[in-house]
């Protein structure tokens, strides 16, 4: 099994626990309602894998409790592209 770095931050002014995983490279917000917000993944499968990692982490921490991922959906997709061309931006005053 690969060693995974887990960084957990608890802020008093924010109602979620921040969990950072290295494999897959994601940041997860765990809310008290049980919802997860997963950011930083490059695909839907990486997001789902991160959700399963968090549920396994919670099973280890909270012994005797059951954790399952029951509703997974992609809500927002951000794309990035590199365009090869040369141009000059001219701003009008």
C-alpha positions as CSV (number, residue, x, y, z in Angstrom):
1,X,0.0,0.0,0.0
2,X,1.3,3.4,-0.9
3,X,2.0,5.8,2.0
4,X,-0.4,8.7,1.8
5,X,0.0,12.1,3.5
6,X,-3.2,13.3,5.1
7,X,-3.4,16.9,6.4
8,X,-6.4,17.7,8.5
9,X,-7.3,21.3,9.5
10,X,-10.1,22.3,11.9
11,X,-11.1,26.0,11.8
12,X,-13.4,27.5,14.4
13,X,-14.9,30.1,12.0
14,X,-15.7,27.6,9.3
15,X,-18.2,24.8,9.7
16,X,-16.2,22.2,7.9
17,X,-13.0,20.1,8.4
18,X,-10.5,20.5,5.6
19,X,-8.7,17.2,4.6
20,X,-5.9,17.3,2.1
21,X,-4.9,14.0,0.4
22,X,-1.7,13.5,-1.7
23,X,-3.0,10.5,-3.7
24,X,-5.2,11.6,-5.4
25,X,-4.2,15.2,-5.0
26,X,-7.4,16.6,-3.6
27,X,-8.8,18.8,-0.9
28,X,-11.9,17.7,0.8
29,X,-14.3,19.8,2.9
30,X,-16.2,17.5,5.4
31,X,-19.3,19.3,6.7
32,X,-21.2,18.3,9.9
33,X,-24.2,17.2,7.7
34,X,-22.0,14.5,6.2
35,X,-21.6,16.2,2.8
36,X,-18.2,16.2,1.1
37,X,-16.9,18.9,-1.3
38,X,-14.0,17.5,-3.2
39,X,-11.8,19.9,-5.2
40,X,-8.5,19.6,-7.0
41,X,-9.1,16.3,-8.8
42,X,-8.4,15.9,-12.5
43,X,-11.3,13.5,-13.2
44,X,-14.5,12.2,-11.8
45,X,-12.9,8.9,-10.9
46,X,-10.2,10.7,-8.8
47,X,-13.0,12.5,-7.0
48,X,-14.8,9.2,-6.3
49,X,-11.6,7.6,-5.1
50,X,-11.0,10.6,-2.7
51,X,-14.5,10.1,-1.3
52,X,-13.8,6.5,-0.6
53,X,-10.4,7.4,1.0
54,X,-12.3,9.7,3.4
55,X,-14.9,7.1,4.2
56,X,-12.1,4.6,5.0
57,X,-10.3,7.3,7.1
58,X,-13.5,7.9,9.1
59,X,-14.0,4.2,9.6
60,X,-10.6,4.0,11.2
61,X,-11.1,7.0,13.4
62,X,-14.7,6.3,14.5
63,X,-14.5,2.7,15.4
64,X,-17.8,0.9,15.3
65,X,-19.5,3.4,13.0
66,X,-20.5,2.7,9.3
67,X,-19.6,5.2,6.6
68,X,-20.7,4.8,2.9
69,X,-20.6,7.0,-0.1
70,X,-24.3,7.0,-1.2
71,X,-24.7,9.9,-3.5
72,X,-21.9,11.0,-5.8
73,X,-22.4,13.6,-8.5
74,X,-20.3,16.1,-10.4
75,X,-21.6,19.6,-9.9
76,X,-19.0,21.9,-11.6
77,X,-16.3,21.3,-14.2
78,X,-13.5,23.8,-14.9
79,X,-11.5,23.4,-18.0
80,X,-8.0,24.8,-18.8
81,X,-6.4,25.0,-22.2
82,X,-3.2,26.3,-23.8
83,X,-3.5,28.1,-27.1
84,X,-0.5,28.4,-29.2
85,X,-0.5,31.8,-31.0
86,X,1.1,35.2,-30.6
87,X,-1.0,38.3,-30.0
88,X,-0.8,41.6,-28.3
89,X,-3.4,42.8,-25.9
90,X,-4.3,46.5,-26.4
91,X,-6.4,48.1,-23.7
92,X,-8.4,51.2,-24.5
93,X,-8.3,54.1,-22.1
